[in-house]
């Protein structure tokens, strides 16, 4: 099964992650290039890989301001978010939209996940850029401008090792990234086709 293969590979990645964050040794042969590059950036950003919570979020007023600024993006993206969520069903997954600065503007899906794991920057107003929480699908997609899937120990921060996420940039006609659409959920829900769904 594809999911089982991905989970088995994650064990090797965890060993590479531990080696990197504790000893500084980067085993690129065990990693996707964009993951290895992002780990290096995360270290340069001085991200604490063992931090339990990184609290950078907007106030209610600031969220409202962002809503107004990105209203065209929201109007365009929300129907797609609902369509994606209908396809994946209520399987403990979240469909999120972030703006070009990495702030979560909209979140559709399993509300229990948001309530239970609020410290993981999943809810509206939280920032998920690499500079804030290290390697993650949304932040790395923002940096590279390309669709990204990050699985388990590929995340730089240990608190995300139980998660997987697929993210795709939303671009305007000038190829500028306006925001990111993503699907996030527990690691056991990971599937290689999830990224293709977000891109489509």
N, C-alpha and C positions, 0 to 999 in steps of 0.2 A: 504493500500500500504506500502511496506517495507520502502520506502523513507520517507513517512509521519511519520511512527513510529520512525524512527531515528531522524527526526527533532524535534518531540515532546519530545523525551528523552533528546535532546540537551538543552532544556530549563532548565531542572533540573540540568544538568551538569553545565550550566552557573552560576546558583545559588551557586553550590558547589565551582566553580572556584572563584567567587567573595568573598565568605566566606574565602577561603584559602589565596588569595593574599592580602586581606585587614585586616583579623583578624588572619590568621595563623591556622584556624580550618580546618582540613582535614576530610571530610565526605566520608570515604572509601566505605560505603555501596552504594553510588550513582555512583561510578566510577569503571571502569575496573582496576584490580590490577596493570597492567603495566602502566596505566595512572597515578594513584595515586603515584606510586613509582617514575615515571618520574617527576611529579610535585615537589616532595621532592628534587630530584637531581637538578632540575632547580633552586630551591630556594638556594640550597647549592652552585651552580655555580654563584649565585648573578645575575641572569638574570633579567632585568627590564621587568615585564609583560606588561608595558604600553609603551615600547619603540616603536617609529614609524619606525625606521630603524636601523638595525645592519649591519654595512658595513665592512664585512670581505670578501675580494675577491682577486682573483689572477690577476696579470698583464697578458697581452697578451703573453709575453715570458714565464711566469710561466705556463700558460695554455698549451702552446706548449710542455713544458717539461713534463707535466703530460700526455699529449696525447701520447708522445713517451713511457713513463713508463707503461701506461695502454693500449697500442695498442692491445695486445691480447684480453683483456676484451672488448674493443670497437668493434673489429672485430666480436667477438662472439655475443655481445649484440645488435648491431644496427639492424640486420635483425629481431630480436624478437621485438624490439621497433617499427619498421615499421609495423610489423604484428599486434601488439596490437593496434596501432593507426588506422589501417585500420578497425579493428573490432569496435572500439568505435566511429570512424568517427569524423568529425569536429564538436564536440559538446562543444566547449569551454573547452577542457581538454588538459593537457600536459603529455607527457610521458618523464620521465627524468632518466638519468643514473648518479649515483654519484660513486666516488671511495671510497676506504676503509677509507679515511680521511674526508669524508663528502663534498668533492668539486663536484659541478655539472660539469660533463664532456660533456654531450650531452643532448639536449632538443628538442623534436619533438612535434609539435602540434600547437595550436592556438597562433600565434605570437602576436595578439592583447593583449592577456593576459599578455605576457611578457613585452610589451611596456607600458601597462596601470598600471601594478602592479610590476614594476621593483624593488621597495623598499622591496619586499617580498622575496628577495634572490632566484628568480626562474631561472635566466639566468646562462649561462656557467661561471664557475669560482667562483661562490658564494659558501659559506660554509653553510651547514644546519645541522651541528652536534648539539646535545643537548647543549653542552657547549657554543654554539654560539647563538642559537635562542630558546633554551628550548624545551619542548615537541613538537615533530612533527614526522610524520610517518617515514621519512628517518632516522633522528637522533636516534629515539628510536629503530628502526630496527637494526641500527648499534650497539647500546648498547646491545640489548638483543640477537641479532643474529637470530631473529625470524620474520616472516611476521607480519606486523602491519597495522591496519587502525586507523587513527586519524580523528575525526569528530568535526568540529566547536569548541565549547568551551573546548574540551579536549586539544586543544593546550594551552601551557602555556602563550604565548604572545597574547594579545588581538587582535593585528592586523591580526592574522590568524583565528579568530573566524568565518569568513565568508567562510572558505575553508574546504575541506576534501581531504585526501590523503591516498592512499594505497601503501605500500612499502614491497618489499621482498628482502632479502639478496641473492646475487649470491655467491655461495661457490665453492671452489676448491675440489679436491678429498681428501684433508686433513681436510675438514669441516672448513676451514678458510674463512672468509668473504672477498671477493675481491672487492665488490661494492654492490650497491643497485639499483634495478629497481623500478620505482614508477609511479603511475598515480595520477595527482593532478588537482583539479578544484574547481569551486564555490560550496558552501555547497548544493545548490539546485540540483546539479548534482549527489549527493552521492547515492550510491546503495550498498547494502551488497554484491553483486556478484563481485564488482570491485576488491576486494582483491583476490578472487579466480582466477580471470582472470590474475592478475599479477603473482600469484604463479604458475599457469599453464604455 
